[in-house]
């Protein structure tokens, strides 16, 4: 079985070397349509390797994804949703800047909300792109690096690095849980 995994890794790596921008573009575009970013980040670790440069490239792609999805949700997507939901959306548009900070933290640290849903929701609610990116940086950065390091290390047989990647993902989940406890739902502003 290990030899079959090595053959698969070599095929994926060879394809990645032939089309280096394809995976980057995939990480930027596919999660906007609900494709799991974690699978693409594991693949990035396999293709680009388990190293800081791969983490930086993948993090750049994820941030471009956040910019694209948030901007779409705040612009043309919001017009469509406003037309579709009408008056039911109005109460959600009355958040103050302080409420935006709370909402951003809650959305980013709540477990189980996919990245694309977070981005669209924050864009629809009118949270600034800058604020969304600043909050996403620490949490998403740990997740991205954890998945990239784990994906590449498993296929390279570097178990220490794979454990480090898994620990980064676990640390991000733990940190998000701690932050979530600091902003309980009861402190959320009423729409």
C-alpha positions in Angstrom: 0.0 0.0 0.0 2.8 2.4 0.8 4.3 2.0 -2.7 0.9 2.8 -4.2 0.7 6.0 -2.1 4.2 6.9 -3.3 3.2 6.4 -6.9 0.1 8.6 -6.4 2.2 11.2 -4.7 4.7 11.2 -7.7 1.8 11.5 -10.2 0.2 14.4 -8.3 3.6 16.1 -7.9 4.5 15.7 -11.5 1.2 17.2 -12.6 1.7 20.0 -10.1 5.1 20.7 -11.6 3.6 20.8 -15.1 0.8 23.2 -14.0 2.2 25.1 -11.0 -0.5 27.8 -11.0 -3.4 25.4 -11.3 -3.5 24.4 -7.6 -3.0 28.0 -6.5 -6.0 29.1 -8.7 -8.0 26.1 -7.3 -7.4 27.2 -3.7 -8.5 30.7 -4.7 -11.6 29.8 -6.6 -13.0 26.3 -5.6 -13.7 27.1 -1.9 -15.9 29.9 -3.1 -18.3 27.3 -4.4 -18.2 25.1 -1.3 -15.3 22.8 -2.2 -13.5 21.9 1.1 -10.4 24.1 1.4 -8.8 21.5 3.7 -8.6 19.0 0.9 -6.9 21.5 -1.3 -4.5 22.5 1.4 -3.5 18.9 2.0 -2.9 18.6 -1.7 -0.8 21.7 -1.6 1.4 20.1 1.0 1.9 17.1 -1.3 2.6 19.1 -4.4 4.6 22.0 -3.0 6.1 20.2 -0.1 6.0 20.6 3.7 7.9 23.9 4.2 7.3 27.5 5.2 7.3 28.7 1.5 4.4 26.3 0.8 2.5 27.5 3.8 3.0 31.1 2.7 1.8 30.4 -0.9 -1.2 28.5 0.4 -2.0 31.3 2.9 -1.8 33.8 0.1 -4.2 31.8 -2.0 -6.7 31.5 1.0 -6.5 35.2 1.6 -7.2 35.9 -2.1 -10.2 33.6 -1.7 -11.4 35.5 1.3 -11.0 38.8 -0.6 -12.9 37.5 -3.6 -15.8 35.9 -1.7 -16.2 38.7 0.8 -16.1 41.3 -2.0 -18.7 39.4 -4.0 -21.0 39.1 -0.9 -20.6 42.8 -0.1 -21.3 43.9 -3.6 -23.3 42.0 -6.3 -24.2 39.2 -3.9 -25.7 41.5 -1.4 -27.9 43.1 -4.0 -29.2 39.7 -5.0 -29.8 38.6 -1.4 -31.4 41.9 -0.6 -33.8 41.5 -3.5 -34.5 37.9 -2.5 -35.0 38.5 1.3 -36.3 42.0 1.1 -37.3 43.5 4.5 -36.1 40.4 6.4 -32.5 41.4 5.8 -33.0 45.0 7.1 -32.5 44.2 10.8 -29.1 42.6 10.1 -27.9 45.7 8.4 -28.1 47.8 11.6 -24.9 46.5 13.3 -22.5 49.1 14.6 -18.7 49.0 14.1 -18.4 47.4 17.6 -21.0 44.8 16.8 -19.1 44.1 13.5 -16.0 43.2 15.6 -18.0 40.8 17.8 -19.8 39.2 14.8 -16.5 38.8 13.0 -14.9 37.1 15.9 -17.9 34.9 16.5 -18.2 33.8 12.9 -14.5 33.1 12.6 -14.1 31.1 15.8 -17.3 29.1 15.7 -16.4 25.5 14.8 -18.1 23.9 11.9 -18.8 27.0 9.8 -17.0 26.4 6.4 -14.7 29.2 5.3 -16.8 30.2 2.3 -19.9 30.6 4.5 -17.9 32.8 6.9 -16.7 35.0 4.1 -20.1 35.3 2.4 -21.9 36.0 5.7 -19.5 38.7 6.8 -19.7 40.3 3.4 -23.5 40.3 3.5 -23.5 41.8 7.0 -21.4 44.7 5.9 -18.2 43.9 7.9 -15.2 45.6 6.4 -12.9 43.5 4.4 -9.9 44.8 6.4 -11.6 43.7 9.7 -12.5 40.3 8.3 -8.9 39.7 7.1 -7.4 40.9 10.4 -9.5 38.4 12.4 -9.0 35.6 9.9 -5.2 35.9 9.9 -4.3 34.2 13.2 -6.9 31.5 13.1 -6.8 30.7 9.4 -3.0 30.9 9.3 -2.7 28.1 11.8 -5.2 25.9 9.9 -3.6 26.6 6.6 -0.1 25.8 7.8 -1.3 22.7 9.7 -3.0 21.2 6.7 -0.1 22.0 4.3 2.5 20.6 6.6 0.5 17.5 7.4 -0.3 16.7 3.7 3.2 16.9 2.5 4.8 15.2 5.6 2.5 12.2 5.5 3.5 11.4 1.9 7.1 12.1 2.6 7.1 9.8 5.6 8.2 12.7 7.9 6.1 11.7 10.8 7.5 14.4 13.2 6.5 17.1 10.7 3.1 15.5 10.2 2.5 15.5 13.9 3.5 19.2 14.0 0.9 19.9 11.3 -1.8 18.1 13.2 -0.8 19.9 16.4 -1.1 23.3 14.5 -4.7 22.4 13.4 -5.5 21.2 16.9 -4.0 24.4 18.4 -6.1 26.5 16.0 -9.3 24.6 17.0 -8.4 25.0 20.7 -7.6 28.7 20.4 -10.9 29.2 18.5 -12.7 27.4 21.3 -11.1 29.6 23.9 -12.0 32.7 22.0 -15.6 31.4 21.5 -15.9 31.2 25.3 -14.8 34.8 25.7 -17.7 35.9 23.4 -20.7 33.9 24.4 -23.8 34.1 22.2 -25.7 35.9 24.9 -23.4 38.9 24.4 -24.4 39.1 20.7 -26.3 42.2 19.8 -30.0 41.7 18.9 -30.7 42.2 15.2 
